[in-house]
Amino acid sequence: MLKIEGYENSSSANMIKKLKFISHLYRYKLQGLLSLKRSDIMSVINAYYREDFIKIAKNEVAVILPHCLINDKCPARFSKTDGILCNSCNLCGCGDIRETALSRNYQFYITPSVGFTKRLITRKNLRGVIGVACDYEIEKGIRAENISNNGLAVERRKIKTQGLRLNVYDCVNNTVEWNKIKELL
Ligand code: SF4
């Protein structure tokens, strides 16, 4: 069951905000169960975490993109610890995002899987993530109740996220609204 974390120390305004957030998560779950058109949960999550997210030092935040966004001819090497090592060849949009992210002092990674992303978050001591995910992964995270009013649960951490949906559910040659990632940086 989705629960409100930290309600003991909440003012009533804060409590209402948390309740609204949790009700959005419930509604999203219900829409999935009833095969209804889903609401834009990513915008709700972004707005809810935003205030805390912008207080995190940028070097403790990483932009993490999924491997499905890279070009078929991507020349990048793979690192067991850091994922796909983009060199900003600009065959795909990841390179431009990487340049922008690094110039603003964020960390930047391209990940081959959700499991790898979780290990990356722990290994790099991240407190915030700007990420991109497909509807399937978003729904899975909400259904598993990994997302609460305190953040995305990864091991014992609560990560404040800012995210975007991929344009389609496809593990190859996917796309995203690149400019919107920049707006989140
Ligand atoms: S920009 Fe980066 S991720 Fe995209 S194809 Fe080039 S090296 Fe690969």
Backbone and ligand atoms as CSV (ligand in chain L), in Angstrom:
chain,resi,resn,atom,element,x,y,z
A,1,MET,N,N,0.833,-1.198,0.000
A,1,MET,CA,C,0.000,0.000,0.000
A,1,MET,C,C,0.874,1.258,0.000
A,2,LEU,N,N,0.541,2.226,-0.844
A,2,LEU,CA,C,1.314,3.468,-0.857
A,2,LEU,C,C,1.118,4.197,0.461
A,3,LYS,N,N,2.227,4.684,1.050
A,3,LYS,CA,C,2.069,5.365,2.329
A,3,LYS,C,C,2.759,6.727,2.315
A,4,ILE,N,N,2.302,7.567,3.247
A,4,ILE,CA,C,2.918,8.884,3.353
A,4,ILE,C,C,4.067,8.787,4.346
A,5,GLU,N,N,5.263,9.215,3.906
A,5,GLU,CA,C,6.413,9.149,4.799
A,5,GLU,C,C,6.616,10.499,5.465
A,6,GLY,N,N,6.979,10.497,6.757
A,6,GLY,CA,C,7.304,11.723,7.485
A,6,GLY,C,C,6.113,12.577,7.842
A,7,TYR,N,N,4.919,12.000,7.902
A,7,TYR,CA,C,3.734,12.817,8.167
A,7,TYR,C,C,3.732,13.414,9.573
A,8,GLU,N,N,4.500,12.790,10.515
A,8,GLU,CA,C,4.502,13.279,11.906
A,8,GLU,C,C,4.992,14.725,11.983
A,9,ASN,N,N,5.950,15.082,11.102
A,9,ASN,CA,C,6.553,16.424,11.203
A,9,ASN,C,C,5.966,17.414,10.193
A,10,SER,N,N,4.834,17.087,9.610
A,10,SER,CA,C,4.312,17.931,8.542
A,10,SER,C,C,3.340,18.988,9.051
A,11,SER,N,N,3.436,20.189,8.476
A,11,SER,CA,C,2.406,21.196,8.708
A,11,SER,C,C,1.182,20.758,7.918
A,12,SER,N,N,0.025,21.387,8.167
A,12,SER,CA,C,-1.163,20.924,7.435
A,12,SER,C,C,-1.040,21.190,5.931
A,13,ALA,N,N,-0.402,22.330,5.561
A,13,ALA,CA,C,-0.240,22.620,4.125
A,13,ALA,C,C,0.634,21.548,3.472
A,14,ASN,N,N,1.664,21.180,4.185
A,14,ASN,CA,C,2.574,20.161,3.669
A,14,ASN,C,C,1.885,18.809,3.564
A,15,MET,N,N,1.074,18.539,4.559
A,15,MET,CA,C,0.345,17.265,4.601
A,15,MET,C,C,-0.603,17.166,3.398
A,16,ILE,N,N,-1.279,18.282,3.101
A,16,ILE,CA,C,-2.215,18.291,1.960
A,16,ILE,C,C,-1.438,18.046,0.665
A,17,LYS,N,N,-0.270,18.680,0.577
A,17,LYS,CA,C,0.576,18.504,-0.617
A,17,LYS,C,C,0.970,17.022,-0.764
A,18,LYS,N,N,1.354,16.412,0.346
A,18,LYS,CA,C,1.762,15.001,0.299
A,18,LYS,C,C,0.577,14.109,-0.078
A,19,LEU,N,N,-0.565,14.418,0.534
A,19,LEU,CA,C,-1.762,13.615,0.231
A,19,LEU,C,C,-2.134,13.690,-1.247
A,20,LYS,N,N,-2.042,14.914,-1.787
A,20,LYS,CA,C,-2.367,15.096,-3.219
A,20,LYS,C,C,-1.417,14.278,-4.074
A,21,PHE,N,N,-0.138,14.299,-3.686
A,21,PHE,CA,C,0.866,13.570,-4.457
A,21,PHE,C,C,0.574,12.069,-4.429
A,22,ILE,N,N,0.319,11.553,-3.225
A,22,ILE,CA,C,0.036,10.121,-3.086
A,22,ILE,C,C,-1.235,9.754,-3.859
A,23,SER,N,N,-2.225,10.648,-3.853
A,23,SER,CA,C,-3.466,10.330,-4.581
A,23,SER,C,C,-3.224,10.286,-6.093
A,24,HIS,N,N,-2.284,11.118,-6.570
A,24,HIS,CA,C,-1.913,11.058,-8.004
A,24,HIS,C,C,-1.299,9.696,-8.332
A,25,LEU,N,N,-0.446,9.191,-7.408
A,25,LEU,CA,C,0.184,7.884,-7.648
A,25,LEU,C,C,-0.873,6.782,-7.670
A,26,TYR,N,N,-1.825,6.870,-6.750
A,26,TYR,CA,C,-2.918,5.891,-6.705
A,26,TYR,C,C,-3.730,5.924,-8.003
A,27,ARG,N,N,-4.045,7.154,-8.414
A,27,ARG,CA,C,-4.860,7.295,-9.629
A,27,ARG,C,C,-4.141,6.677,-10.826
A,28,TYR,N,N,-2.831,6.916,-10.906
A,28,TYR,CA,C,-2.036,6.372,-12.002
A,28,TYR,C,C,-2.067,4.838,-11.986
A,29,LYS,N,N,-1.939,4.273,-10.761
A,29,LYS,CA,C,-1.988,2.801,-10.640
A,29,LYS,C,C,-3.340,2.262,-11.092
A,30,LEU,N,N,-4.381,2.956,-10.657
A,30,LEU,CA,C,-5.739,2.530,-10.992
A,30,LEU,C,C,-5.981,2.612,-12.498
A,31,GLN,N,N,-5.505,3.694,-13.108
A,31,GLN,CA,C,-5.662,3.840,-14.560
A,31,GLN,C,C,-5.023,2.658,-15.280
A,32,GLY,N,N,-3.864,2.212,-14.778
A,32,GLY,CA,C,-3.184,1.056,-15.372
A,32,GLY,C,C,-4.008,-0.202,-15.211
A,33,LEU,N,N,-4.534,-0.398,-14.000
A,33,LEU,CA,C,-5.315,-1.606,-13.729
A,33,LEU,C,C,-6.575,-1.670,-14.585
A,34,LEU,N,N,-7.171,-0.489,-14.828
A,34,LEU,CA,C,-8.424,-0.452,-15.602
A,34,LEU,C,C,-8.197,-0.199,-17.089
A,35,SER,N,N,-6.928,-0.237,-17.496
A,35,SER,CA,C,-6.543,0.031,-18.895
A,35,SER,C,C,-7.090,1.358,-19.406
A,36,LEU,N,N,-7.079,2.356,-18.546
A,36,LEU,CA,C,-7.523,3.703,-18.950
A,36,LEU,C,C,-6.313,4.521,-19.406
A,37,LYS,N,N,-6.591,5.592,-20.129
A,37,LYS,CA,C,-5.496,6.479,-20.547
A,37,LYS,C,C,-4.845,7.064,-19.289
A,38,ARG,N,N,-3.514,6.988,-19.227
A,38,ARG,CA,C,-2.849,7.421,-17.998
A,38,ARG,C,C,-2.574,8.910,-17.963
A,39,SER,N,N,-2.585,9.459,-16.767
A,39,SER,CA,C,-2.258,10.874,-16.603
A,39,SER,C,C,-0.739,11.059,-16.728
A,40,ASP,N,N,-0.337,12.304,-16.886
A,40,ASP,CA,C,1.092,12.598,-17.065
A,40,ASP,C,C,1.779,12.608,-15.690
A,41,ILE,N,N,2.083,11.411,-15.208
A,41,ILE,CA,C,2.607,11.277,-13.842
A,41,ILE,C,C,4.010,11.873,-13.713
A,42,MET,N,N,4.774,11.868,-14.805
A,42,MET,CA,C,6.134,12.411,-14.736
A,42,MET,C,C,6.104,13.901,-14.368
A,43,SER,N,N,5.179,14.647,-14.936
A,43,SER,CA,C,5.079,16.087,-14.612
A,43,SER,C,C,4.711,16.278,-13.155
A,44,VAL,N,N,3.827,15.409,-12.655
A,44,VAL,CA,C,3.409,15.494,-11.250
A,44,VAL,C,C,4.621,15.240,-10.340
A,45,ILE,N,N,5.380,14.182,-10.669
A,45,ILE,CA,C,6.559,13.833,-9.855
A,45,ILE,C,C,7.604,14.958,-9.921
A,46,ASN,N,N,7.848,15.462,-11.135
A,46,ASN,CA,C,8.833,16.546,-11.289
A,46,ASN,C,C,8.455,17.754,-10.437
A,47,ALA,N,N,7.185,18.147,-10.524
A,47,ALA,CA,C,6.735,19.342,-9.791
A,47,ALA,C,C,6.855,19.109,-8.283
A,48,TYR,N,N,6.507,17.908,-7.853
A,48,TYR,CA,C,6.512,17.618,-6.408
A,48,TYR,C,C,7.939,17.601,-5.842
A,49,TYR,N,N,8.889,17.009,-6.570
A,49,TYR,CA,C,10.267,16.913,-6.061
A,49,TYR,C,C,11.108,18.159,-6.343
A,50,ARG,N,N,10.633,19.017,-7.233
A,50,ARG,CA,C,11.468,20.105,-7.756
A,50,ARG,C,C,12.133,20.959,-6.663
A,51,GLU,N,N,11.337,21.369,-5.693
A,51,GLU,CA,C,11.849,22.268,-4.651
A,51,GLU,C,C,13.073,21.646,-3.938
A,52,ASP,N,N,12.965,20.388,-3.588
A,52,ASP,CA,C,14.087,19.714,-2.913
A,52,ASP,C,C,15.217,19.431,-3.898
A,53,PHE,N,N,14.843,19.093,-5.128
A,53,PHE,CA,C,15.842,18.739,-6.137
A,53,PHE,C,C,16.820,19.889,-6.375
A,54,ILE,N,N,16.296,21.115,-6.495
A,54,ILE,CA,C,17.196,22.233,-6.852
A,54,ILE,C,C,18.123,22.623,-5.692
A,55,LYS,N,N,17.864,22.101,-4.508
A,55,LYS,CA,C,18.758,22.394,-3.371
A,55,LYS,C,C,19.968,21.460,-3.346
A,56,ILE,N,N,19.931,20.388,-4.129
A,56,ILE,CA,C,21.038,19.415,-4.115
A,56,ILE,C,C,22.216,19.970,-4.920
A,57,ALA,N,N,23.420,19.811,-4.392
A,57,ALA,CA,C,24.613,20.254,-5.130
A,57,ALA,C,C,24.660,19.529,-6.477
A,58,LYS,N,N,24.992,20.264,-7.542
A,58,LYS,CA,C,24.927,19.664,-8.879
A,58,LYS,C,C,25.875,18.475,-9.040
A,59,ASN,N,N,27.004,18.498,-8.329
A,59,ASN,CA,C,27.916,17.353,-8.487
A,59,ASN,C,C,27.399,16.087,-7.798
A,60,GLU,N,N,26.276,16.204,-7.092
A,60,GLU,CA,C,25.649,15.011,-6.495
A,60,GLU,C,C,24.420,14.574,-7.313
A,61,VAL,N,N,24.268,15.221,-8.463
A,61,VAL,CA,C,23.150,14.894,-9.364
A,61,VAL,C,C,23.734,14.366,-10.670
A,62,ALA,N,N,23.115,13.334,-11.221
A,62,ALA,CA,C,23.568,12.827,-12.519
A,62,ALA,C,C,22.431,12.836,-13.530
A,63,VAL,N,N,22.795,13.161,-14.752
A,63,VAL,CA,C,21.886,12.929,-15.872
A,63,VAL,C,C,22.140,11.489,-16.300
A,64,ILE,N,N,21.107,10.659,-16.280
A,64,ILE,CA,C,21.283,9.245,-16.662
A,64,ILE,C,C,20.333,8.924,-17.809
A,65,LEU,N,N,20.908,8.653,-18.974
A,65,LEU,CA,C,20.098,8.352,-20.154
A,65,LEU,C,C,20.096,6.847,-20.427
A,66,PRO,N,N,19.014,6.324,-20.991
A,66,PRO,CA,C,18.971,4.893,-21.301
A,66,PRO,C,C,19.673,4.576,-22.641
A,67,HIS,N,N,20.188,3.363,-22.741
A,67,HIS,CA,C,20.962,2.938,-23.921
A,67,HIS,C,C,20.125,2.967,-25.206
A,68,CYS,N,N,18.798,2.898,-25.080
A,68,CYS,CA,C,17.965,2.859,-26.296
A,68,CYS,C,C,18.026,4.170,-27.085
A,69,LEU,N,N,18.636,5.208,-26.487
A,69,LEU,CA,C,18.719,6.494,-27.203
A,69,LEU,C,C,19.959,6.611,-28.080
A,70,ILE,N,N,20.916,5.687,-27.916
A,70,ILE,CA,C,22.164,5.850,-28.674
A,70,ILE,C,C,21.999,5.373,-30.119
A,71,ASN,N,N,22.812,5.958,-30.976
A,71,ASN,CA,C,22.779,5.624,-32.402
A,71,ASN,C,C,23.306,4.208,-32.643
A,72,ASP,N,N,22.773,3.538,-33.690
A,72,ASP,CA,C,23.223,2.188,-34.070
A,72,ASP,C,C,24.729,2.094,-34.252
A,73,LYS,N,N,25.321,3.184,-34.728
A,73,LYS,CA,C,26.773,3.168,-35.028
A,73,LYS,C,C,27.573,3.826,-33.905
A,74,CYS,N,N,27.014,3.866,-32.738
A,74,CYS,CA,C,27.690,4.498,-31.587
A,74,CYS,C,C,29.096,3.912,-31.392
A,75,PRO,N,N,30.130,4.763,-31.394
A,75,PRO,CA,C,31.501,4.256,-31.241
A,75,PRO,C,C,31.953,4.140,-29.779
A,76,ALA,N,N,31.043,4.433,-28.830
A,76,ALA,CA,C,31.458,4.495,-27.421
A,76,ALA,C,C,31.864,3.124,-26.882
A,77,ARG,N,N,32.839,3.141,-25.964
A,77,ARG,CA,C,33.229,1.921,-25.258
A,77,ARG,C,C,32.309,1.731,-24.070
A,78,PHE,N,N,32.344,0.530,-23.502
A,78,PHE,CA,C,31.508,0.254,-22.329
A,78,PHE,C,C,32.397,0.069,-21.106
A,79,SER,N,N,32.012,0.700,-20.021
A,79,SER,CA,C,32.741,0.530,-18.758
A,79,SER,C,C,31.832,-0.183,-17.768
A,80,LYS,N,N,32.394,-1.182,-17.083
A,80,LYS,CA,C,31.586,-1.930,-16.114
A,80,LYS,C,C,31.106,-1.040,-14.968
A,81,THR,N,N,31.858,0.027,-14.707
A,81,THR,CA,C,31.455,0.890,-13.585
A,81,THR,C,C,30.638,2.100,-14.032
A,82,ASP,N,N,30.914,2.627,-15.220
A,82,ASP,CA,C,30.272,3.886,-15.618
A,82,ASP,C,C,29.324,3.764,-16.806
A,83,GLY,N,N,29.155,2.554,-17.320
A,83,GLY,CA,C,28.209,2.366,-18.420
A,83,GLY,C,C,28.802,2.727,-19.773
A,84,ILE,N,N,27.968,3.216,-20.678
A,84,ILE,CA,C,28.401,3.533,-22.047
A,84,ILE,C,C,29.116,4.889,-22.030
A,85,LEU,N,N,30.390,4.865,-22.467
A,85,LEU,CA,C,31.229,6.066,-22.337
A,85,LEU,C,C,31.098,6.957,-23.566
A,86,CYS,N,N,30.049,7.722,-23.618
A,86,CYS,CA,C,29.793,8.641,-24.734
A,86,CYS,C,C,30.977,9.583,-24.913
A,87,ASN,N,N,31.369,9.806,-26.194
A,87,ASN,CA,C,32.448,10.771,-26.442
A,87,ASN,C,C,31.921,11.971,-27.224
A,88,SER,N,N,30.609,12.157,-27.170
A,88,SER,CA,C,29.950,13.304,-27.821
A,88,SER,C,C,30.262,13.366,-29.311
A,89,CYS,N,N,30.192,12.208,-29.983
A,89,CYS,CA,C,30.441,12.199,-31.436
A,89,CYS,C,C,29.281,12.858,-32.191
A,90,ASN,N,N,28.170,13.017,-31.503
A,90,ASN,CA,C,26.981,13.685,-32.046
A,90,ASN,C,C,26.227,12.914,-33.124
A,91,LEU,N,N,26.437,11.589,-33.162
A,91,LEU,CA,C,25.581,10.769,-34.032
A,91,LEU,C,C,24.173,10.684,-33.438
A,92,CYS,N,N,24.087,10.906,-32.144
A,92,CYS,CA,C,22.756,10.962,-31.516
A,92,CYS,C,C,22.722,12.148,-30.553
A,93,GLY,N,N,21.571,12.386,-29.979
A,93,GLY,CA,C,21.407,13.563,-29.117
A,93,GLY,C,C,22.080,13.452,-27.760
A,94,CYS,N,N,22.531,12.242,-27.389
A,94,CYS,CA,C,23.138,12.068,-26.057
A,94,CYS,C,C,24.376,12.950,-25.889
A,95,GLY,N,N,25.151,13.089,-26.977
A,95,GLY,CA,C,26.406,13.843,-26.886
A,95,GLY,C,C,26.171,15.289,-26.480
A,96,ASP,N,N,25.171,15.900,-27.070
A,96,ASP,CA,C,24.857,17.298,-26.759
A,96,ASP,C,C,24.404,17.439,-25.293
A,97,ILE,N,N,23.590,16.478,-24.860
A,97,ILE,CA,C,23.131,16.515,-23.463
A,97,ILE,C,C,24.329,16.336,-22.528
A,98,ARG,N,N,25.238,15.426,-22.913
A,98,ARG,CA,C,26.435,15.200,-22.095
A,98,ARG,C,C,27.236,16.490,-21.932
A,99,GLU,N,N,27.475,17.175,-23.077
A,99,GLU,CA,C,28.255,18.420,-23.024
A,99,GLU,C,C,27.587,19.438,-22.109
A,100,THR,N,N,26.293,19.585,-22.261
A,100,THR,CA,C,25.561,20.570,-21.444
A,100,THR,C,C,25.615,20.181,-19.979
A,101,ALA,N,N,25.377,18.879,-19.698
A,101,ALA,CA,C,25.360,18.419,-18.303
A,101,ALA,C,C,26.719,18.649,-17.647
A,102,LEU,N,N,27.793,18.244,-18.332
A,102,LEU,CA,C,29.131,18.382,-17.731
A,102,LEU,C,C,29.500,19.855,-17.548
A,103,SER,N,N,29.096,20.704,-18.520
A,103,SER,CA,C,29.432,22.130,-18.398
A,103,SER,C,C,28.718,22.767,-17.207
A,104,ARG,N,N,27.626,22.139,-16.769
A,104,ARG,CA,C,26.901,22.686,-15.610
A,104,ARG,C,C,27.221,21.933,-14.316
A,105,ASN,N,N,28.273,21.099,-14.394
A,105,ASN,CA,C,28.762,20.404,-13.199
A,105,ASN,C,C,27.938,19.193,-12.765
A,106,TYR,N,N,27.022,18.726,-13.622
A,106,TYR,CA,C,26.317,17.471,-13.324
A,106,TYR,C,C,27.191,16.296,-13.747
A,107,GLN,N,N,26.967,15.145,-13.160
A,107,GLN,CA,C,27.563,13.914,-13.673
A,107,GLN,C,C,26.697,13.452,-14.861
A,108,PHE,N,N,27.267,12.626,-15.716
A,108,PHE,CA,C,26.522,12.161,-16.891
A,108,PHE,C,C,26.829,10.690,-17.157
A,109,TYR,N,N,25.780,9.893,-17.384
A,109,TYR,CA,C,25.955,8.476,-17.681
A,109,TYR,C,C,24.919,8.017,-18.700
A,110,ILE,N,N,25.295,6.965,-19.433
A,110,ILE,CA,C,24.318,6.250,-20.258
A,110,ILE,C,C,24.284,4.826,-19.722
A,111,THR,N,N,23.113,4.363,-19.377
A,111,THR,CA,C,23.007,3.099,-18.665
A,111,THR,C,C,22.417,1.988,-19.551
A,112,PRO,N,N,22.920,0.753,-19.381
A,112,PRO,CA,C,22.378,-0.354,-20.178
A,112,PRO,C,C,21.122,-0.985,-19.578
A,113,SER,N,N,20.815,-0.690,-18.298
A,113,SER,CA,C,19.652,-1.347,-17.677
A,113,SER,C,C,19.240,-0.635,-16.388
A,114,VAL,N,N,18.053,-0.971,-15.916
A,114,VAL,CA,C,17.564,-0.362,-14.674
A,114,VAL,C,C,18.426,-0.823,-13.487
A,115,GLY,N,N,18.812,-2.111,-13.483
A,115,GLY,CA,C,19.661,-2.633,-12.415
A,115,GLY,C,C,20.988,-1.878,-12.355
A,116,PHE,N,N,21.556,-1.622,-13.535
A,116,PHE,CA,C,22.824,-0.890,-13.599
A,116,PHE,C,C,22.637,0.517,-13.040
A,117,THR,N,N,21.507,1.134,-13.387
A,117,THR,CA,C,21.221,2.493,-12.902
A,117,THR,C,C,21.183,2.528,-11.376
A,118,LYS,N,N,20.545,1.537,-10.786
A,118,LYS,CA,C,20.471,1.504,-9.316
A,118,LYS,C,C,21.858,1.394,-8.708
A,119,ARG,N,N,22.694,0.518,-9.295
A,119,ARG,CA,C,24.051,0.363,-8.757
A,119,ARG,C,C,24.861,1.647,-8.943
A,120,LEU,N,N,24.625,2.324,-10.072
A,120,LEU,CA,C,25.308,3.591,-10.360
A,120,LEU,C,C,24.955,4.629,-9.291
A,121,ILE,N,N,23.685,4.700,-8.950
A,121,ILE,CA,C,23.220,5.670,-7.951
A,121,ILE,C,C,23.925,5.435,-6.613
A,122,THR,N,N,24.064,4.168,-6.242
A,122,THR,CA,C,24.718,3.838,-4.981
A,122,THR,C,C,26.220,4.099,-5.074
A,123,ARG,N,N,26.813,3.602,-6.165
A,123,ARG,CA,C,28.265,3.703,-6.330
A,123,ARG,C,C,28.745,5.152,-6.379
A,124,LYS,N,N,27.949,5.995,-7.019
A,124,LYS,CA,C,28.359,7.399,-7.187
A,124,LYS,C,C,27.801,8.308,-6.098
A,125,ASN,N,N,27.149,7.720,-5.099
A,125,ASN,CA,C,26.578,8.504,-3.988
A,125,ASN,C,C,25.648,9.613,-4.464
A,126,LEU,N,N,24.822,9.302,-5.419
A,126,LEU,CA,C,23.952,10.334,-5.984
A,126,LEU,C,C,22.797,10.661,-5.038
A,127,ARG,N,N,22.398,11.928,-5.053
A,127,ARG,CA,C,21.214,12.345,-4.286
A,127,ARG,C,C,20.086,12.788,-5.215
A,128,GLY,N,N,20.444,13.070,-6.450
A,128,GLY,CA,C,19.434,13.472,-7.426
A,128,GLY,C,C,19.745,12.882,-8.789
A,129,VAL,N,N,18.688,12.655,-9.572
A,129,VAL,CA,C,18.871,12.102,-10.923
A,129,VAL,C,C,17.930,12.816,-11.895
A,130,ILE,N,N,18.479,13.180,-13.046
A,130,ILE,CA,C,17.651,13.626,-14.162
A,130,ILE,C,C,17.641,12.448,-15.122
A,131,GLY,N,N,16.493,11.829,-15.295
A,131,GLY,CA,C,16.471,10.584,-16.046
A,131,GLY,C,C,15.382,10.537,-17.105
A,132,VAL,N,N,15.502,9.526,-17.940
A,132,VAL,CA,C,14.544,9.293,-19.012
A,132,VAL,C,C,14.119,7.834,-18.929
A,133,ALA,N,N,12.819,7.580,-19.000
A,133,ALA,CA,C,12.353,6.189,-18.871
A,133,ALA,C,C,11.131,5.959,-19.756
A,134,CYS,N,N,10.899,4.681,-20.057
A,134,CYS,CA,C,9.707,4.338,-20.845
A,134,CYS,C,C,8.515,4.136,-19.900
A,135,ASP,N,N,7.314,4.134,-20.475
A,135,ASP,CA,C,6.100,3.962,-19.661
A,135,ASP,C,C,6.157,2.673,-18.846
A,136,TYR,N,N,6.721,1.620,-19.452
A,136,TYR,CA,C,6.784,0.328,-18.764
A,136,TYR,C,C,7.561,0.441,-17.451
A,137,GLU,N,N,8.736,1.094,-17.513
A,137,GLU,CA,C,9.572,1.218,-16.313
A,137,GLU,C,C,8.936,2.169,-15.299
A,138,ILE,N,N,8.294,3.208,-15.782
A,138,ILE,CA,C,7.642,4.161,-14.865
A,138,ILE,C,C,6.532,3.431,-14.107
A,139,GLU,N,N,5.734,2.694,-14.858
A,139,GLU,CA,C,4.620,1.977,-14.232
A,139,GLU,C,C,5.138,0.933,-13.237
A,140,LYS,N,N,6.214,0.233,-13.646
A,140,LYS,CA,C,6.780,-0.790,-12.763
A,140,LYS,C,C,7.250,-0.163,-11.447
A,141,GLY,N,N,7.895,0.999,-11.531
A,141,GLY,CA,C,8.399,1.689,-10.333
A,141,GLY,C,C,7.261,2.114,-9.424
A,142,ILE,N,N,6.186,2.605,-10.003
A,142,ILE,CA,C,5.054,3.066,-9.189
A,142,ILE,C,C,4.320,1.867,-8.596
A,143,ARG,N,N,4.178,0.820,-9.409
A,143,ARG,CA,C,3.467,-0.368,-8.903
A,143,ARG,C,C,4.260,-1.025,-7.758
A,144,ALA,N,N,5.580,-1.008,-7.873
A,144,ALA,CA,C,6.414,-1.608,-6.815
A,144,ALA,C,C,6.544,-0.677,-5.612
A,145,GLU,N,N,5.922,0.475,-5.715
A,145,GLU,CA,C,5.933,1.472,-4.642
A,145,GLU,C,C,7.335,1.933,-4.278
A,146,ASN,N,N,8.164,2.075,-5.327
A,146,ASN,CA,C,9.502,2.615,-5.113
A,146,ASN,C,C,9.486,4.135,-5.072
A,147,ILE,N,N,8.347,4.718,-5.471
A,147,ILE,CA,C,8.257,6.178,-5.498
A,147,ILE,C,C,7.339,6.626,-4.367
A,148,SER,N,N,7.872,7.466,-3.492
A,148,SER,CA,C,7.048,7.964,-2.384
A,148,SER,C,C,7.205,9.472,-2.313
A,149,ASN,N,N,6.533,10.081,-1.341
A,149,ASN,CA,C,6.663,11.530,-1.197
A,149,ASN,C,C,8.082,11.938,-0.783
A,150,ASN,N,N,8.897,10.993,-0.362
A,150,ASN,CA,C,10.279,11.317,0.024
A,150,ASN,C,C,11.280,11.086,-1.089
A,151,GLY,N,N,10.867,10.528,-2.182
A,151,GLY,CA,C,11.784,10.306,-3.293
A,151,GLY,C,C,11.716,8.880,-3.818
A,152,LEU,N,N,12.564,8.634,-4.806
A,152,LEU,CA,C,12.654,7.292,-5.388
A,152,LEU,C,C,13.564,6.431,-4.500
A,153,ALA,N,N,13.057,5.277,-4.050
A,153,ALA,CA,C,13.843,4.423,-3.156
A,153,ALA,C,C,14.849,3.607,-3.958
A,154,VAL,N,N,16.133,3.788,-3.619
A,154,VAL,CA,C,17.197,2.959,-4.202
A,154,VAL,C,C,18.071,2.526,-3.036
A,155,GLU,N,N,18.048,1.233,-2.744
A,155,GLU,CA,C,18.678,0.719,-1.524
A,155,GLU,C,C,18.103,1.521,-0.356
A,156,ARG,N,N,19.001,2.173,0.438
A,156,ARG,CA,C,18.458,2.947,1.565
A,156,ARG,C,C,18.315,4.422,1.239
A,157,ARG,N,N,18.591,4.791,-0.002
A,157,ARG,CA,C,18.540,6.196,-0.371
A,157,ARG,C,C,17.154,6.611,-0.859
A,158,LYS,N,N,16.865,7.888,-0.727
A,158,LYS,CA,C,15.660,8.464,-1.320
A,158,LYS,C,C,16.139,9.517,-2.314
A,159,ILE,N,N,15.998,9.207,-3.568
A,159,ILE,CA,C,16.551,10.047,-4.622
A,159,ILE,C,C,15.476,10.988,-5.163
A,160,LYS,N,N,15.841,12.265,-5.250
A,160,LYS,CA,C,14.912,13.226,-5.857
A,160,LYS,C,C,15.161,13.198,-7.370
A,161,THR,N,N,14.116,12.959,-8.105
A,161,THR,CA,C,14.275,12.795,-9.554
A,161,THR,C,C,13.569,13.910,-10.325
A,162,GLN,N,N,14.058,14.130,-11.519
A,162,GLN,CA,C,13.380,14.947,-12.514
A,162,GLN,C,C,13.428,14.100,-13.775
A,163,GLY,N,N,12.280,13.792,-14.325
A,163,GLY,CA,C,12.313,12.821,-15.416
A,163,GLY,C,C,11.485,13.196,-16.628
A,164,LEU,N,N,11.725,12.429,-17.657
A,164,LEU,CA,C,11.003,12.577,-18.922
A,164,LEU,C,C,10.652,11.201,-19.456
A,165,ARG,N,N,9.552,11.115,-20.187
A,165,ARG,CA,C,9.176,9.842,-20.823
A,165,ARG,C,C,9.848,9.731,-22.184
A,166,LEU,N,N,10.255,8.521,-22.522
A,166,LEU,CA,C,10.709,8.262,-23.887
A,166,LEU,C,C,9.519,8.409,-24.822
A,167,ASN,N,N,9.798,8.695,-26.087
A,167,ASN,CA,C,8.688,8.901,-27.025
A,167,ASN,C,C,7.909,7.626,-27.307
A,168,VAL,N,N,8.605,6.485,-27.323
A,168,VAL,CA,C,7.922,5.206,-27.577
A,168,VAL,C,C,8.480,4.134,-26.649
A,169,TYR,N,N,7.805,2.984,-26.627
A,169,TYR,CA,C,8.303,1.854,-25.847
A,169,TYR,C,C,9.080,0.968,-26.800
A,170,ASP,N,N,10.390,1.214,-26.894
A,170,ASP,CA,C,11.214,0.486,-27.854
A,170,ASP,C,C,12.655,0.531,-27.365
A,171,CYS,N,N,13.305,-0.623,-27.332
A,171,CYS,CA,C,14.671,-0.657,-26.795
A,171,CYS,C,C,15.732,-0.286,-27.831
A,172,VAL,N,N,15.312,-0.059,-29.080
A,172,VAL,CA,C,16.276,0.272,-30.136
A,172,VAL,C,C,15.840,1.572,-30.802
A,173,ASN,N,N,16.831,2.435,-31.064
A,173,ASN,CA,C,16.558,3.682,-31.789
A,173,ASN,C,C,15.386,4.469,-31.218
A,174,ASN,N,N,15.371,4.630,-29.951
A,174,ASN,CA,C,14.288,5.400,-29.344
A,174,ASN,C,C,14.592,6.897,-29.455
A,175,THR,N,N,13.610,7.707,-29.116
A,175,THR,CA,C,13.802,9.164,-29.146
A,175,THR,C,C,13.149,9.777,-27.916
A,176,VAL,N,N,13.528,11.008,-27.681
A,176,VAL,CA,C,12.985,11.742,-26.548
A,176,VAL,C,C,12.970,13.214,-26.965
A,177,GLU,N,N,12.243,14.015,-26.246
A,177,GLU,CA,C,12.283,15.450,-26.559
A,177,GLU,C,C,13.532,16.035,-25.899
A,178,TRP,N,N,14.600,16.076,-26.690
A,178,TRP,CA,C,15.921,16.454,-26.156
A,178,TRP,C,C,15.898,17.814,-25.474
A,179,ASN,N,N,15.171,18.767,-26.064
A,179,ASN,CA,C,15.149,20.116,-25.469
A,179,ASN,C,C,14.540,20.110,-24.075
A,180,LYS,N,N,13.612,19.181,-23.869
A,180,LYS,CA,C,12.991,19.131,-22.543
A,180,LYS,C,C,13.970,18.618,-21.491
A,181,ILE,N,N,14.912,17.763,-21.909
A,181,ILE,CA,C,15.944,17.334,-20.938
A,181,ILE,C,C,16.752,18.574,-20.536
A,182,LYS,N,N,17.091,19.382,-21.534
A,182,LYS,CA,C,17.894,20.589,-21.227
A,182,LYS,C,C,17.133,21.516,-20.291
A,183,GLU,N,N,15.821,21.581,-20.465
A,183,GLU,CA,C,15.026,22.457,-19.580
A,183,GLU,C,C,15.105,21.996,-18.125
A,184,LEU,N,N,15.339,20.687,-17.936
A,184,LEU,CA,C,15.413,20.161,-16.560
A,184,LEU,C,C,16.775,20.404,-15.920
A,185,LEU,N,N,17.790,20.729,-16.748
A,185,LEU,CA,C,19.158,20.846,-16.214
A,185,LEU,C,C,19.357,22.153,-15.444
L,1,SF4,S1,S,26.786,10.938,-29.129
L,1,SF4,FE1,FE,27.609,9.512,-27.589
L,1,SF4,S2,S,26.007,7.993,-27.268
L,1,SF4,FE2,FE,25.500,9.068,-29.179
L,1,SF4,S3,S,26.403,7.794,-30.792
L,1,SF4,FE3,FE,27.967,9.344,-30.220
L,1,SF4,S4,S,29.249,8.389,-28.631
L,1,SF4,FE4,FE,27.345,7.156,-28.826
